[in-house]
Amino acid sequence: MPRRCAVPGCGKTTSLNTLPKDPDVKEKWIQFIFSKRPSHFSVNAHVCSVHFTDDCFENKLQYDAGFARTLLLKNQAVPTILDPTTPLTTSPSCSGPVFKDVGCQTDRPTQTSVGTQLSFQTMRSKYRSKETQTELSTKISGVDVTIPWTTSQPFTSTSLKNERPAKRRRFELEEGEESVSFEEVCDTQDVKCDPSQSVTSVTEPSMHSMYTSRASHEDTKYIVFENCLLELFETCPVCSRACDIQPRSNGTFVAIDQHCPHCEYFRQWKRQPCVGSTPVGDLQLSASLYFTGASFFQIKKVFESMHLKMFKHTTFRRHASMYLEPLIIHKWKKEQEDLVKNLCEADKVIIGGKMRADSPGHSAKYGSYTTMDLQNNLIIDIQLVQSKEVGGSYHMEKKGLKRSLEWLEACGVRLDCIVTNRHPQIQKFLKERNVTQYYDVWHLEKGLSKKLEQIARDKDCSIVKKWQHSIRNHLYWTAASSTSRKEKIAKWKSS
């Protein structure tokens, strides 16, 4: 014998839930079923899902979208709805047809039936039925549903089978066409072009509402084929008849206009959100290429081989100049201010300086002098110097160091010492400013290696060549393990 719902007057046999194990919650269930606790009752009593509210289920959205077969109750869920005749969205056995639009990004329409009068929210006029009411079984997005039809003429199932979806257009609007502007793709693609405002009736939250709180750059992206995408818009979600589809594309952006000529249903769907008139997906793709150092033209070849839509190089450069590069400068300035603030509070600041130049031929035109906090291994400042403003590439390093020191003094940073190379102008400049200078170990090792190579060329000193690697290692060990001048000299001479 099938089990039935224990609530008086219900007696349903589907979507039953057993009594919970928690004694407090179980006592509330018993009070709801029997009003007063009886002296004897069955421990196998069941309550169907129609007596619970939406927030009592863990997978309500998945169940409405068709991704779950049964509803799962929360541990502390308590039934509160006594009248089983009240139509609830949580009840799998409620009266009337149940729509599950899995493929369409919209909520199911509200349907009202009074006698022989049928009214849809999207229909302005009302039609009085003169014939018998007929039920048509069909499929919407792969889910079997039952739709009541009441028309002034008899309706046959063959009329819907013979009516094929309207022939859809190919993506003809490309980025390179001059006759189509980006603003015409989606009515300037601003906030006014929100697909949620084009839907005629929205009554329940969809699966997409679970992810609305997620940031756009953290949202997961997928590769969608054109045929699979347009299949979602061939059928009207209201009257389930053929619709007119108009796709438009620009770069990675796609907008689809869906219009039903029968019930005047219309909506506009966009593949990605927009900020003003800029698609967020295009901007994120440009940022990924720019920040990772990838080549735009190599990535474009990958896109073309897969027939993926992509914007032009001019769009990529516009994104870089208008958004990405200002963002990098803003981020650099903010972190630089925080670093300098910490250096001003420190008592002992040790920095290192080095010039890096781009040398086309034998003379460098531009050079960047970088200063670094050696205690935290963080870049403090970068100064760009051009050779013609200092009278030659030989004087660029001194000019870059001078600008960095003046900027640090203006910020209030007190230097303890500085580590540089053995440039003669740098030595003289720092001596005049009374700044303690130390040489970089790499430059000392480089100069020592050149002298050892010259000595090893002599026939009587050829054995020195076998000791070059050990001598260089001993030099690095002396500099790294010593804390005072006398200790360094003693360790170096100990070899």
Secondary structure, DSSP 8 states (H G I E B T S, - for coil): ----B-STTT---SSEEE--SSHHHHHHHHHHHHSS--SS--TT-EEEGGGS-GGGBSSHHHHHHTS-SS--B-TT-------TTS--SS-TT-SS-----SSSSS----EEEETTEEEETT-SS-EE--S--EEEEEEETTEEEEEEE--SS---HHHHHH------------TT-SSS-GGGTTGGGSGGG-HHHH-S---S--GGGGGTTS-GGGS------HHHHHGGGSB-TTT--B-EEEEEEETTEEEEEEE-TTT--EEEEESS-EETTEEHHHHHHHHHHHHHT--HHHHHHHHHHTT-----HHHHHHHIIIIIHHHHHHHHHHHHHHHHHHHHH-S--EEEEEEEEE-STTS-SEEEEEEEETTTTEEEEEEEEEGGGTTSGGGHHHHHHHHHHHHHHHHT---SEEEE---HHHHHHHHHTT--EEE-HHHHHHHHHHHHHHHHTSGGGGGGGGGHHHHHHHHHHHHHH--SHHHHHHHHHT-
